[in-house]
């Protein structure tokens, strides 16, 4: 009876709303994550040392950083340019659909296209030949990296355009109008009016693009398997292979490291949201 | 004038982006002979270059007939996909809608910390959660069953976050009014929360469908039997020697995704925006 009273707050309806979700999150995410955290320290810091000196880990981190370093700036630039053109154009709805459509295409379908397009005798090389550029065997040379970046941009361009447009739509009309009245050219109004206003949105989009960039593993894995060409061997491949070989110790400490990094990223993302709210 | 030119370029580029999708759809209507001739350099029967014409020479629905009537394994994987996505989304509705409502409606100690942990979890890549999920699924003897995919996804925190944003947009006065009229928490939830929060709910459904219809990492890690695999994982297994079948299967995989995309494009866009910034 005492126990019933003590826990009676659970039966209040406001907890009933949250209880199923909290219980599931605890059981399927927090509890096993804590378990993994403890396991990762099973040999003191030994597991961490093994991971941090592991050559495959170095390669994977390097490639992942390189992918992020090339893919995200390209994506941001292209999507921003496209958003500028699409925003307020007559064709806005149509163009949004067209650029978003790749998001709906399952990776398995994309992969089929890529296999034909980026084959040594495939269409990409034939297009290059038109411009007198010599083609390569895309998937088994360093060009695989380019294929991965192209897939990432193809899939995420629409998503990022939508975010930019949402940011542009939030800029008060009066600002751009004032610029027009003052005789600013279109370029000037973009450079001095729109860009500074979009700064907070820019940070948010960068962070989201980074978080989404981990999904590119799907394309990489389905096109090239568990051990692809060296330049696209990403952290996700490494984790997957450690998982397949049940190398639990290495995996747990590497997962903890990655989790800490991602948690820091999400915290900074939240700070950005809060700043947006203030401004 | 320059803007017009730029918009024209965007138009053309948008079409180019959609070309691969068109190529798959039209390619699925090509005859087996035409496909094997076109792809012979890849299949390895002859040298030379891939010759791919967008339009089929003699359109035929043969591959679809073959796939739908004479390939029982395709049916199995197709229904696996439907079952997985259906169960996940249904489960999410029961778990995430009340939780999101609870977060937006009630205040209690530790709410901010709890919500923050939801945000961090939603942004974690699968690489981090792979081992924790495995630990708990293995402990429950759920490995290599559909539950191993469904249960962790049902308790995903992303839909809670997205729906929370929808519920948070409902004016507080409405709740106050309902309270004065004597409505309890559950009545408020069903009469006011769900109808007014439905844009957020639909956004979560559309984004969820596209995500889970394209699931790769989870079934790859947790399902061993091919007979349990979803379409998204089975499709790349079809060899290019059977290109007709691969293309037809791709089109059938595409249809539900593209259907949901066009039906729910507005919700998709508002979902993307909500995940990116506070409106």
Interface residues (C-beta under 8 A of the other chain):
Chain A: X13 X14 X15 X16 X17 X18 X20 X21 X22 X24 X25 X27 X28 X29 X30 X31 X32 X33 X35 X36 X82 X85 X86 X89 X91 X95 X96 X97 X98 X99 X100 X101 X102 X103 X104 X105 X106 X107 X108 X109 X110 X111 X112 X113 X115 X116 X117 X119 X121 X122 X123 X125 X126 X154 X157 X159 X162 X163 X166 X167 X170 X186 X201 X204 X205 X208 X211 X214 X215 X217 X218 X221 X222 X235 X236 X239 X240 X243 X248 X251 X252 X255 X258 X259 X262 X263 X265 X266 X267 X269 X270 X273 X276 X277
Chain B: X2 X3 X6 X7 X9 X10 X11 X13 X14 X15 X17 X18 X20 X21 X23 X24 X39 X41 X42 X47 X48 X49 X50 X52 X94 X95 X96 X98 X99 X101 X102 X103 X105 X106 X108 X114 X116 X117 X118 X119 X120 X121 X123 X124 X125 X126 X127 X128 X129 X130 X131 X132 X133 X134 X135 X136 X151 X152 X154 X155 X157 X160 X184 X185 X186 X189 X210 X213 X214 X216 X217 X220 X221 X231 X232 X233 X234 X235 X236 X240 X246 X247 X250 X253 X254 X257 X258 X260 X261 X262 X265 X268 X269 X272 X273 X275 X276 X277 X278 X279
